[in-house]
Structure formats: C-alpha cells, structure tokens
Amino acid sequence: MHTIPKPWAHLSFFKENLPAIERTIAQDPRDILPPAHQRFAALDICAPSDVKVVILGQDPYPTPGHAHGLAFSAEPDVRPLPRSLNNIYKEMIDDIGAAPLNADLRPWAQQGVLLLNTVLSVPTGEANGHKKIGWQRLTQEVLTDVSKQPCAFLLWGAQAHKMEEHLTPGDHLVLKTAHPSPLSARKGFFGSKPFSSVNTWLETQGKSAIIWA
C-alpha cells in the first residue's frame, strides 16, 4: 500500500484509480521499482503551491538501486550515473557551465522542481513495463493542478509530449524536446538549453532562479 502525499490528496486519482493499480502491482510476480514507500517521493517533496518547474519523464529507471521516486534522479552513491542523467548533465554543462556532483536531484525538488514521470513504477529490467496499468491519470491531474498558476514545463520524450493537452491554459513556459536517453538525446535534447531558458523565464515572472548546480 502507498502512503498518499497529503498536499495532493484532493486529486481524484487517489480514490478512483490508485486501488486498481495497487491490485495490479500486488499480482505482478516481478520485482517492482522503486519500492512502494518511494513511489510518490516527488510529490512528497513538492506541494502544489511550491511547484515552479515540472520536468516530465517516462518511467523510473529499471536498474535495481537507481530509481527512488523522482524522475531522472538516483541515490547519491550511484556510479556510474544513469545514462539519461549523464546526458542531462552534459547538456547542463554546455548550457550553464556546471552540473551536480552526484545523481541525487533532491536539491532541485527542494527548490520547487517537480521531477515527475508519466508512469510511477517499473518491473526490474523492463523499461515501460507498467506503461498500461493506469499511472498516466495521476500525471494528467497533477499537470492540470499545478498549471492553474504560471509554471515552466520541460516535457522530455514522446510520452511527456502527449501530456501537454492536460495543462490549464496560462502564461507558461513549455519546452518539448527529445528524451535525454542515449537512444534519442541527439534528436533535439542536446542543444536545447533548458536550464538557462527556465531561469530566464522565472526571472520574468519575478521568481527566484533554480540553482541547478
């Protein structure tokens, strides 16, 4: 069973959709990542009113020990870096000249960067293995909720792009690029300069910039 993040408990997903997802996961004989107590970690750190930026990915890392509930993030001791995160840091160095020293992106989350995947669980070794069990409903509701105020959205990859239609219309920054995975990063993620773009936009909104590195 999952502990529902209190600041988000008003979303209908938790009553209407989560029980069926929990039943599906309970019947899955495979090892499921991340552990249940970490699945909502991104929402635990960022309350709706704190969100300034949303980075939307696909699903958790399928490698044991990597996923801990925040999109693209991993525990600080994970070496080598997950390959998508390594590409994110390459783009960050190219964009703003620096990157974090380890795989843990919780310092971003603590500044109001919601690191969300469109799917919140994955069987070990099977990327997108839980694509069809219903998680996207939560992502849709979260995006509709946070976009009631101006917000920056980095939609990385085709699954994230499909979520744009769930944004409440407003004065948002929406940057859609290829996913940073090694399979697609050269198709438009590299060179997109998302980190400087977000900070420039935040300043026009009178909000503090994100300290990315």
N, C-alpha and C positions, 0 to 999 in steps of 0.2 A: 504493500500500500504506500501511496505517496502522501507526503505532508503538503497540503495546499498552501502556497505563499499568500499570507493574509492580505497584502495590499492589492492582490489580483483576484481575490476570492469572488468578486462581483461578476466575473466573466462566466457566462452560462456554460462554457466548456466543462468546467469542473463538475457540475452536476449532470449535464446531459451527455457528455462524451467520454470523460475520463474512466468511469466504471467499466465500459466495454473494452477500452484499451488495456486496463489493468487485467481483465479476464484473458485477453488475447496474449499478453506477456506472460501471465501465470501458466498458460498452457504451452508456451514455447519451450521446448527442451534445451534449446541452445543457451549459451552464456550471453546475457544481455548487458550492454554497456550504455551509459555509465550506470553504476549502482543506483537503485531507486531513490536513495536519500539525496543524490546529487542531481537528479534529472531536472529539477526546477531551479538549479543554483543561480542561473542568470536572472530569473525573476525574484529570487530571494534577495539578491544584492541591489537590484534597481526597482524601486517602487515606480508606479506610472508617472507620478509628478516629478520624479528625478530624471527621467529619460530625456537626453538632449540629442543622442545619436543612436540609431539602430544599425548594427551590422548583421545582415541576414545571410546565413549559410545554408547548407544542405542537410546533413545529419551528423551525428557525433563520429569522432574517429573510431574506426572498428578495431584498432590495435589495443589489446589489454594494457591498462596503465596510462593511457593517453587521455581519453575523454573524462571530463569532470563537471560537465553541465553547462559550460559556457562555450559558444561556438568558437572554433579555431584555437582555443586555449588548452593548455595542459599543465600538469603539476610542474613546479619549478625545476625538479630534478630530471625531467625527461630529456634525454640525449640519445641520438641526435634529435633536433627539432622535427616535429611532424612536417611532412613535405609542403603542405599548403601553408603552414605558418612560416616556414623558411622563405617561401616566395613572398608572403606578406611583408616580412622584414626586409627582403631585397628591395621591394617597391618602396618601402618606407625610407630606407637609406637613400635611394635615388631621389625621393620626394623631399624629405626634410633633413637628411644627413645623419640620422641616428635611428636606432631601434632598441627595444628592450634587451636585457642581458640573458633572459631565460624565456621559457614557454608560457609563463603564467600571466594571463591578461586581466587578472582581477583588479589591478590598479586602474585599468581603463573603466571597468564596470563601476568602480567606486566613484568615478567622475561623471557617471551618467551615460555610459556607453552600454547599451543593451546588446549583448552578444548572443543572438538567438539563432537557432536552427529551425528549418521548416518541419523537421522531424526530430523528436527528442530521445529516441532510443535506437539501438542498432545491435544486431547479433554479431558476436565476435567474428571478425574476418569477412563480413558480408556487407559492404557499403550499400546503403539504400535498402537493406533487407527488411526494414519496417516502414517502407515508403507508403504502404497501403493500409495501415492499421488505424488511421484517423487523426494523427497528430496535427495535421495542417489546420484543422479547425481552431486550435489554440493560437497558432501563429496569426491566422486571419483576425481573430478577436483582439489579440494584443496590438496588432498594427492599427486596427480601427480605433482602438482606445488611445494609444499614445499620439496618434496623428490628429487628435482633436486640438492640439497645440502645435505650433510650428516645430518641425523636427527634421534632422538630417537622416536620410536613409541610404545606406550602402547595400545595394542588392547584388550579391555576388553569385553568379551562375543562373542557369535557366529556371531551376525550381524557385529561386528567390525572385526572379523577374516576374513570375506569374502572380506574385503576391501584391504587386503594385496596385491592382484594382481594388484592394481592400483598404487603401489609405483614405482617410477622410480628407476631402479636398481642403487645401490650405497653402500657406506660404512655406512650403517645404523645399529642402534640397534633396533631390532624388538622383543618385548616381548608379546607373546599371552597367556592370561590366561582366566579363567572363569570370568564372570561378578561379581562385588562385591555385588550384591544384596543378600538378605538373602536366596533366593532360590538356589543360586549357589556358594556363596563365599567359601564354604568348599570343592568345587570340583577343587581347584587349585589356587584360588586367594590368600587365606591365605597361607603365607609361601613363596610367590613369590618374595618378597624383591625388588619391582620395583624401589623404590625411591633411595636406595643406588646404585642399578645397573645403573640407569640413570646417577647419579652424577659421578660414576667411569668412565663411558663411555665418558661423557662430558669432563672430565679431560684429557682423552687420545686424545681428539680432540682439546685440547688447549682452551676449552671454560669454562666459569665460571660455577660452580655448581649451582643448584637451591636451594634457601633457602626455604625448604618445610614448616618449622615450626618456 
